[in-house]
Amino acid sequence: MAHHDPIVDVFYRPEMTAPDASGNYSKSPTKPKRFVEWLLRSHLAPAVRLREDWEPLSKGAFTLAHTPEYVEGFFAGKEPHAKSNGLAWSPAFAETVRYTNGSLLAATRAALASPARIALSPTSGFHHATPERGGGYCTFSGQVIAAVHVLWESQKRGAWIDLDGHYGNSIEDSRRYVRELEGAIRFNLNPSGAHERYLASLQAGLDEIGEAVLSGRVDYVCVAHGADSHVHDDLGGQCTTDEWLEASHRTYGAVRKWSEALGRPVPLVLALFGGYRHVGYEGVLRLHAADLAIALDTLAGTHLAFDPELGEGEEGRG
């Protein structure tokens, strides 16, 4: 029995991508536009509903998770704050950060308001930021900001399943600064190891989160399947293609099992996170799309899955 809808709401606005961001090594600042354009050209397009009915965060909203000195310094373009994330600063790029963080908050709110509809924020650049600075191509702790907002608004508590190739330190580093975070994010699952050990670590974490979901201690789940955990990535490489896709199958299979046990859909939020390929960047976009296809197939009974290593038009649709 399918508990989720066969449509995904994608919280995207063009302002999420700056026109002058192409000079960075990391393509995360341009990924929202690249990914959405790829989706709309692909066979997944009929399952995508773009949502622009949301607002960017105000500059003041960032002080929920960051020091005023860092927030003010970043938006003013002052060092050392402006480039602590490892990205080139510009007024246009600084403006996009208000939209990427706003997208994640809007997606989280939407998933809670309509649990049957998967909500996707096509964003990266959150999970290495700390209260005092950015880091690792991440500027602000969007996960923290979104989770605390929805805790305030609806008393809902979340779990993050972070399948990026690099440990997402932002949540843990923020717990000392954000008092409400302990209640807002109950789990921050980052699988350890590589290959079979990675999958075993993921499974153990999913089992623990599942107990919390079924007992009512976790109300919604966020998943970010970073493409940098794939072996072909320039900066990661824990999983072969089959293992990377298996991580998606296990994750969404667990969400389906929890939904069936509860008799209702578990609210699900998706984000993108990492992926670094100097050559063949479309491979990053295809992995993210393959993860989304598995989520829809598993939870809504669609037939969108494809091999991310095949060329356009060669997808095996299950």
N, C-alpha and C positions, 0 to 999 in steps of 0.2 A: 504494500500500500504506500503510495507516494504522499508524503506530508507537505512537501514544498512545491511551489509553483514552478512551471517550466520557463519562467521569465526571470531574468536578473535585473535589478535596478542598479544602474551605473551612475554614480554621483560625480559627474564631470562637467566642468565649465572651461571654456578656452583660456580663461585667466589663470588656470593652474600651470601653464607653461609659458615661460618668458621667451621672447624672440631672440634674446641675446645669450642664451644659456648653452649653446652648442660647443663652446670652447673647452668645457670641462672634460676631464678623463671620465668621470662618472656621467652616465647619460640619464641618471635619475631625474634631473630637473626637466628633461624633455619626455620622460617616459609616459606620463598621462596622455599626452596628445598622440604619441606614437602607438601606444597600446589601443586606445579607443579607435583610432583610424584603422588599425589592423583588424580589430574585431568587426568593424562595420563593413570591411571588405571580405570577411571570411564567411564560412557556412554557419558560424555562430550568430550572425547578425540578427536573424529572426527572434533569437532568444534575448536580445539586448534591448532594454528600455533606458534611454538616457534621461537623467534627472538633473535639471538645472534650477529647481525650485528650493534653493538653499543659499545661505549667505556665508561669506568668509568670516573668519574670526576677527574680532577687533584686536588691536595691538595689546590692549590691556588684558585680554583673555589669556595671553601667554604667561602672565605673571602667576597664574595658578600653579604652574609647574617649574617656573624659572625665576631667577633673581631679577629684580627691576633693572639692575645694572646691565645684565646680559641682554635683556629684551630691548632696552633703550639703545644700547650700543650696537646691536645687530641692525635694527631698523634705521639707525642713523649712519650706518656704514663705517663705524669706528672700530679700529683695531684695539685689542686682539679679538674682539667679539665678531666682527664682520666675516672673517674667514676661518674661524675656529672649526667650521664644518668641513674644511678641505675643498670648498667650492668657490669659484669666482663670485664676488659680490657685485651687485648692481641694484639700483632702485627697482627696476622691473623684476629682478629675481626675488628681492625681498617681498614684493607685493604677492608673488605667486605662493609664498609660504603661508600667507593668510588663507588662501584658497585650498591648498592641499590639506592643511589641518582642519579647515572647515568641512572638507569633503568627508574625512573620516568621522567627524562628529555627526554629520548629517546621515551617513550610512548607518552608524550605530543607533541613532534615534529611530531611523526608519525600520530597521530590523526588529526593534522592540515594539514598534507600533503595529507592524504587519509581519508577524513571525513566519508566515508561509512564504514570504518573498525574500530571497537571498539579496543582500545589499553589498555592492562592490564599490570600494573606493580605490580608483586606479592610481595609488600613491606609494611613494617610498620616502626615505629621508627622515625617519622618526627614531629608530630604536637604538641609536648610539648617542643621542643627545643626553646631557646631564643638566642639573639645575643651573649650573654656572656657565656652561659653554656647549657648543656643538661638538661633533666628532664623527669621523668615518662617513662623511657625506650626509650627515643628519644634522638638522638645524634645531628643531624643537621636538619635545616628547609628545607627539600627537596622540599616542596610545593613552598616555596618562591624562592628558587634557580631556579627551573624549570620555574616558571611563569615569572620571570624577564628575564631569558634567551630568552624565546620565544617572550616577548615584544620587546626586543632589536632586535631580528632577523626578526620578521614579523609584529610587531605592533599589535599582537593579545592579547586580554584581556580575562581572565577566571573567572569562578565562581566555588567555592568549595562547595560541599554538603557533609558534614562530619557527617556520621551517627554512628560514634564511640560512645561508652558509656560515654566518658569523653570529656569535652569541649576542642576543639583544639585551644589552646591559641597562638600557634606559629605565625600564620599569624598576629594577632592583635599586639602581642608583638614585631613583627619585623617592623611594620609600622614606628616607631620612628627612626629606624636605616637604613632602606632601602628606599631611597627616591622614587624609581620607583614603589614601591609595590602598592601604591594607584591606579595607572593605570593598573598594571599587574593583580591584583586579585580584582575584583569589589565586590564579595560577599563571605562571609565565613559563610555558613549556618550550624549551630549546633542546632538541635531541642532541646527544653527544656521540662521538665516535664517527665511524664511516661504514658504509655498506651494511652488512647484516647487523653490526652493533648499533648503527644509527637507527635502523628500523626497530630493533628491539627496545632501544631507549624511547623511541616515539611511542611504541605500543604500551610500554609501562606508564608513560605519562598520560596517554589517552585513557587507560584504565582508571587512573587516579582521578582525572577530570570527570570521567563518566560517573563515578560514585558521587561526586559533588553535584553534578547536574541532576541526577535522579533523586538526591536527597534534598534538593531545593536550595543548596548553598551557592550554586552558580546559575544565573538566569539567561545568559547568552554567551556565545562562543565567537571568537575572532580568529581567523586563520590568515596567515601571510606565508605563501609558499615561494620564498625567494629563489630565483633561478640560479643564484651563485652556489647553491648546494649541489649543482650538476657538475659532472666531471669535465665538461668542456668549457667551464667558466674560467676566466683569467685569474680570478681571486679566490675561488672556492674549490669544490670538487669532492664532496663526500659520497655522492651517489651516481651510479650509472643511470642511463635513461630508464631502464626497467625499474630500478630501485626508486628513482625519483617519482615515477608514476605510481609505484606501489605505495609510497608515502601519502600521495593524494587519495588513493583508494582506501587506505586504512583510516585516514582522517575523516573522510566523508562517510565511510561505512560506519564509523563510530557515531557520527552525528545522526545518521539514519537509525541506528539501533536505539539511541537515546530517545529519539522522537517517537519511535514505535512503542517503547516502554512507557513513555509519558502519555501517549495517545494524542500528541499535538506536536507541531514543528518546533524544534529548538531554534531560537533566533540566531541567524548566522551572518556574520560580517566578514567580507574578504578584503584583503589589501594585497599589494604586489611585493614590496620590499626589493631586495638586491638582485643583481644580475649584471655582469661585467664582461663584455666581449668586444675587444677592439676591432675584430673582424667578424662579420656575420651576426650583427646584433639582432637581426630578425629571429635568430634562434632563441634569444631571451624572450621575445614577445610570444613566440610559439609555445614555449614552456608554460608561461603564464596562462595562455589561452587553453592549453591542454588541461591544466589544473582546473580551470573554470568548467570545461566540458565534463570532466569527471565529476565535479560537484553536482552539476545539473543532471547527468545521467544517473548518479547514485541516489540523489534525493528527490528528483522529479520524474524519473523514468524516461528521460529523453534519449536520443541516440546521436550524440554529437562528438563522441570521443574520436581522437585521431592520433596518429603517430607524429610527434613534434619534430622528428628528424627527416620526414619526407618533404618533398617540395610541394608548393602550392598546387592544388588540384589532384594530389595523390593520396589525400586523406582516406584512411579506412574508416568508414562511418559504421559504427556497430549496430 
